[in-house]
């Protein structure tokens, strides 16, 4: 098994792809799900086209970075461009805290019931 470096693109190419930016305005974390809201149009940057094609179904940011063979920081900047243009929507999957958890009183009743067995 051979290990490859994470940044497979040359720094010049990455600088060109992002237009010289180093940070995205929106915060996309690794598991944020991205969905394309429009089809690619002629004249779009090739990376933007690939992202829109990949995101026909909900796709995580980390999956997009892997498919494009680009660093996550670069993908976040590209996603920011598309989000600002209204071409994608992004949402973070529900966390366990946000999911409907049982009431603590109910859990205590179950615990007492189990102890009585």
Order of alpha helices (4+ residues) and beta strands (2+ residues): alpha-beta-alpha-beta-alpha-alpha-beta-alpha
